[in-house]
């Protein structure tokens, strides 16, 4: 047994990964060649006998566990940058696995923080729009003279009454 195969076996026996994930990762390992490892999701799915979505889930589990590392390739096509093939690397050393898992978690955290920042920005923008339409704290808005609307009306009535007497 190769050490990647024994790592898969250990993870399967400890119920860390499912049998389907085990099959997908074995199929991925079977593509290993002298030029590297870069099969498509469809090729892995055909070899493992499962769906492309199962392959994506299994690879996501492998990234999270730190047993597979992915390098995304970008290609220039007709003057535009587009996604190319993913290159994979099977990790067997514990230090490499820990480093890859930490990098994956760091990227997930960055993505989650960016999504949260976007949601907060949108909620602040919506709150500012609703605040301009109605007072957020149910307090009376101040007039230009620094008085509340109620105080300003009272003052105008008192001034009007003074002129009549």
SEDREN-987427 format. One record per residue (C-alpha): residue number from 1; residue in one letter; chain; z, x, y. Coordinates in nm, 3 decimals. Last residue first. Layout:
+-----+----+----+---------+---------+---------+
:   i : aa : ch :      c3 :      c1 :      c2 :
+-----+----+----+---------+---------+---------+
: NUM :  A :  A :       Z :       X :       Y :
...
+-----+----+----+---------+---------+---------+
REM end
This chain:
+-----+----+----+---------+---------+---------+
:   i : aa : ch :      c3 :      c1 :      c2 :
+-----+----+----+---------+---------+---------+
: 165 :  X :  A :   2.267 :  -5.293 :   9.050 :
: 164 :  X :  A :   1.911 :  -5.291 :   8.914 :
: 163 :  X :  A :   1.857 :  -4.913 :   8.934 :
: 162 :  X :  A :   2.173 :  -4.845 :   8.741 :
: 161 :  X :  A :   2.063 :  -5.075 :   8.457 :
: 160 :  X :  A :   1.740 :  -4.882 :   8.408 :
: 159 :  X :  A :   1.930 :  -4.554 :   8.397 :
: 158 :  X :  A :   2.169 :  -4.699 :   8.137 :
: 157 :  X :  A :   1.878 :  -4.832 :   7.931 :
: 156 :  X :  A :   1.702 :  -4.493 :   7.947 :
: 155 :  X :  A :   2.024 :  -4.318 :   7.838 :
: 154 :  X :  A :   2.074 :  -4.553 :   7.547 :
: 153 :  X :  A :   1.711 :  -4.506 :   7.439 :
: 152 :  X :  A :   1.753 :  -4.126 :   7.460 :
: 151 :  X :  A :   2.078 :  -4.138 :   7.262 :
: 150 :  X :  A :   1.909 :  -4.339 :   6.984 :
: 149 :  X :  A :   1.610 :  -4.102 :   6.972 :
: 148 :  X :  A :   1.836 :  -3.802 :   6.951 :
: 147 :  X :  A :   1.868 :  -3.586 :   7.256 :
: 146 :  X :  A :   1.743 :  -3.231 :   7.312 :
: 145 :  X :  A :   1.536 :  -3.325 :   7.616 :
: 144 :  X :  A :   1.215 :  -3.300 :   7.413 :
: 143 :  X :  A :   1.350 :  -3.557 :   7.174 :
: 142 :  X :  A :   1.552 :  -3.480 :   6.864 :
: 141 :  X :  A :   1.474 :  -3.650 :   6.537 :
: 140 :  X :  A :   1.739 :  -3.882 :   6.396 :
: 139 :  X :  A :   1.895 :  -3.747 :   6.081 :
: 138 :  X :  A :   1.784 :  -3.874 :   5.742 :
: 137 :  X :  A :   1.776 :  -3.516 :   5.605 :
: 136 :  X :  A :   1.401 :  -3.497 :   5.538 :
: 135 :  X :  A :   1.285 :  -3.668 :   5.857 :
: 134 :  X :  A :   0.961 :  -3.851 :   5.798 :
: 133 :  X :  A :   0.593 :  -3.762 :   5.838 :
: 132 :  X :  A :   0.642 :  -3.396 :   5.931 :
: 131 :  X :  A :   0.889 :  -3.361 :   5.648 :
: 130 :  X :  A :   0.632 :  -3.504 :   5.403 :
: 129 :  X :  A :   0.385 :  -3.231 :   5.495 :
: 128 :  X :  A :   0.649 :  -2.959 :   5.485 :
: 127 :  X :  A :   0.768 :  -3.084 :   5.146 :
: 126 :  X :  A :   0.410 :  -3.075 :   5.010 :
: 125 :  X :  A :   0.366 :  -2.715 :   5.128 :
: 124 :  X :  A :   0.702 :  -2.616 :   4.983 :
: 123 :  X :  A :   0.604 :  -2.779 :   4.650 :
: 122 :  X :  A :   0.271 :  -2.593 :   4.650 :
: 121 :  X :  A :   0.432 :  -2.257 :   4.725 :
: 120 :  X :  A :   0.698 :  -2.321 :   4.463 :
: 119 :  X :  A :   0.432 :  -2.403 :   4.200 :
: 118 :  X :  A :   0.231 :  -2.089 :   4.290 :
: 117 :  X :  A :   0.542 :  -1.872 :   4.271 :
: 116 :  X :  A :   0.623 :  -2.023 :   3.932 :
: 115 :  X :  A :   0.273 :  -1.948 :   3.802 :
: 114 :  X :  A :   0.295 :  -1.589 :   3.929 :
: 113 :  X :  A :   0.639 :  -1.552 :   3.772 :
: 112 :  X :  A :   0.509 :  -1.678 :   3.437 :
: 111 :  X :  A :   0.214 :  -1.436 :   3.447 :
: 110 :  X :  A :   0.440 :  -1.141 :   3.531 :
: 109 :  X :  A :   0.682 :  -1.240 :   3.253 :
: 108 :  X :  A :   0.398 :  -1.264 :   2.999 :
: 107 :  X :  A :   0.272 :  -0.921 :   3.107 :
: 106 :  X :  A :   0.619 :  -0.770 :   3.067 :
: 105 :  X :  A :   0.661 :  -0.938 :   2.728 :
: 104 :  X :  A :   0.334 :  -0.782 :   2.606 :
: 103 :  X :  A :   0.428 :  -0.438 :   2.741 :
: 102 :  X :  A :   0.769 :  -0.462 :   2.571 :
: 101 :  X :  A :   0.607 :  -0.561 :   2.240 :
: 100 :  X :  A :   0.365 :  -0.269 :   2.266 :
:  99 :  X :  A :   0.645 :  -0.019 :   2.339 :
:  98 :  X :  A :   0.861 :  -0.153 :   2.056 :
:  97 :  X :  A :   0.570 :  -0.132 :   1.811 :
:  96 :  X :  A :   0.481 :   0.221 :   1.921 :
:  95 :  X :  A :   0.845 :   0.328 :   1.870 :
:  94 :  X :  A :   0.859 :   0.158 :   1.528 :
:  93 :  X :  A :   0.546 :   0.338 :   1.404 :
:  92 :  X :  A :   0.291 :   0.114 :   1.231 :
:  91 :  X :  A :   0.076 :  -0.016 :   1.512 :
:  90 :  X :  A :  -0.269 :  -0.157 :   1.436 :
:  89 :  X :  A :  -0.503 :  -0.108 :   1.730 :
:  88 :  X :  A :  -0.738 :  -0.376 :   1.853 :
:  87 :  X :  A :  -1.038 :  -0.363 :   2.084 :
:  86 :  X :  A :  -1.133 :  -0.691 :   2.247 :
:  85 :  X :  A :  -1.502 :  -0.748 :   2.307 :
:  84 :  X :  A :  -1.636 :  -0.798 :   2.656 :
:  83 :  X :  A :  -1.513 :  -1.017 :   2.938 :
:  82 :  X :  A :  -1.753 :  -1.040 :   3.230 :
:  81 :  X :  A :  -1.805 :  -0.832 :   3.544 :
:  80 :  X :  A :  -2.114 :  -0.938 :   3.737 :
:  79 :  X :  A :  -2.422 :  -0.733 :   3.835 :
:  78 :  X :  A :  -2.645 :  -0.887 :   3.571 :
:  77 :  X :  A :  -2.386 :  -0.807 :   3.304 :
:  76 :  X :  A :  -2.114 :  -0.551 :   3.379 :
:  75 :  X :  A :  -1.871 :  -0.530 :   3.092 :
:  74 :  X :  A :  -1.491 :  -0.562 :   3.075 :
:  73 :  X :  A :  -1.295 :  -0.465 :   2.764 :
:  72 :  X :  A :  -0.950 :  -0.597 :   2.679 :
:  71 :  X :  A :  -0.728 :  -0.362 :   2.486 :
:  70 :  X :  A :  -0.510 :  -0.531 :   2.226 :
:  69 :  X :  A :  -0.213 :  -0.383 :   2.043 :
:  68 :  X :  A :  -0.102 :  -0.511 :   1.704 :
:  67 :  X :  A :   0.240 :  -0.473 :   1.541 :
:  66 :  X :  A :   0.438 :  -0.537 :   1.860 :
:  65 :  X :  A :   0.609 :  -0.856 :   1.749 :
:  64 :  X :  A :   0.475 :  -1.044 :   2.053 :
:  63 :  X :  A :   0.128 :  -0.897 :   2.004 :
:  62 :  X :  A :   0.133 :  -1.000 :   1.636 :
:  61 :  X :  A :   0.243 :  -1.352 :   1.726 :
:  60 :  X :  A :  -0.041 :  -1.377 :   1.979 :
:  59 :  X :  A :  -0.278 :  -1.250 :   1.709 :
:  58 :  X :  A :  -0.163 :  -1.525 :   1.473 :
:  57 :  X :  A :  -0.205 :  -1.793 :   1.738 :
:  56 :  X :  A :  -0.556 :  -1.669 :   1.825 :
:  55 :  X :  A :  -0.653 :  -1.656 :   1.457 :
:  54 :  X :  A :  -0.520 :  -2.007 :   1.400 :
:  53 :  X :  A :  -0.731 :  -2.127 :   1.697 :
:  52 :  X :  A :  -1.038 :  -1.964 :   1.540 :
:  51 :  X :  A :  -0.984 :  -2.171 :   1.226 :
:  50 :  X :  A :  -0.902 :  -2.040 :   0.879 :
:  49 :  X :  A :  -1.067 :  -1.866 :   0.584 :
:  48 :  X :  A :  -0.933 :  -1.518 :   0.662 :
:  47 :  X :  A :  -1.281 :  -1.358 :   0.663 :
:  46 :  X :  A :  -1.439 :  -1.641 :   0.860 :
:  45 :  X :  A :  -1.148 :  -1.653 :   1.105 :
:  44 :  X :  A :  -1.163 :  -1.276 :   1.163 :
:  43 :  X :  A :  -1.536 :  -1.296 :   1.232 :
:  42 :  X :  A :  -1.488 :  -1.591 :   1.471 :
:  41 :  X :  A :  -1.212 :  -1.412 :   1.661 :
:  40 :  X :  A :  -1.452 :  -1.123 :   1.714 :
:  39 :  X :  A :  -1.403 :  -0.788 :   1.542 :
:  38 :  X :  A :  -1.311 :  -0.474 :   1.739 :
:  37 :  X :  A :  -1.131 :  -0.211 :   1.531 :
:  36 :  X :  A :  -1.230 :   0.148 :   1.572 :
:  35 :  X :  A :  -1.537 :   0.364 :   1.525 :
:  34 :  X :  A :  -1.426 :   0.502 :   1.186 :
:  33 :  X :  A :  -1.361 :   0.154 :   1.053 :
:  32 :  X :  A :  -1.084 :  -0.102 :   1.037 :
:  31 :  X :  A :  -1.230 :  -0.449 :   0.975 :
:  30 :  X :  A :  -0.995 :  -0.505 :   0.678 :
:  29 :  X :  A :  -0.697 :  -0.479 :   0.914 :
:  28 :  X :  A :  -0.806 :  -0.796 :   1.094 :
:  27 :  X :  A :  -0.836 :  -0.981 :   0.763 :
:  26 :  X :  A :  -0.486 :  -0.865 :   0.668 :
:  25 :  X :  A :  -0.365 :  -0.988 :   1.008 :
:  24 :  X :  A :  -0.523 :  -1.328 :   0.950 :
:  23 :  X :  A :  -0.379 :  -1.354 :   0.598 :
:  22 :  X :  A :  -0.026 :  -1.266 :   0.718 :
:  21 :  X :  A :  -0.055 :  -1.518 :   1.003 :
:  20 :  X :  A :  -0.147 :  -1.780 :   0.742 :
:  19 :  X :  A :   0.152 :  -1.681 :   0.529 :
:  18 :  X :  A :   0.382 :  -1.729 :   0.826 :
:  17 :  X :  A :   0.549 :  -1.452 :   1.020 :
:  16 :  X :  A :   0.918 :  -1.369 :   1.061 :
:  15 :  X :  A :   0.997 :  -1.531 :   0.724 :
:  14 :  X :  A :   1.173 :  -1.212 :   0.604 :
:  13 :  X :  A :   0.923 :  -1.191 :   0.317 :
:  12 :  X :  A :   0.629 :  -1.228 :   0.557 :
:  11 :  X :  A :   0.758 :  -0.958 :   0.792 :
:  10 :  X :  A :   0.815 :  -0.717 :   0.503 :
:   9 :  X :  A :   0.469 :  -0.784 :   0.360 :
:   8 :  X :  A :   0.306 :  -0.731 :   0.698 :
:   7 :  X :  A :   0.489 :  -0.400 :   0.744 :
:   6 :  X :  A :   0.386 :  -0.300 :   0.390 :
:   5 :  X :  A :   0.023 :  -0.374 :   0.475 :
:   4 :  X :  A :   0.051 :  -0.169 :   0.794 :
:   3 :  X :  A :   0.205 :   0.116 :   0.592 :
:   2 :  X :  A :  -0.077 :   0.119 :   0.346 :
:   1 :  X :  A :   0.000 :   0.000 :   0.000 :
+-----+----+----+---------+---------+---------+
REM end
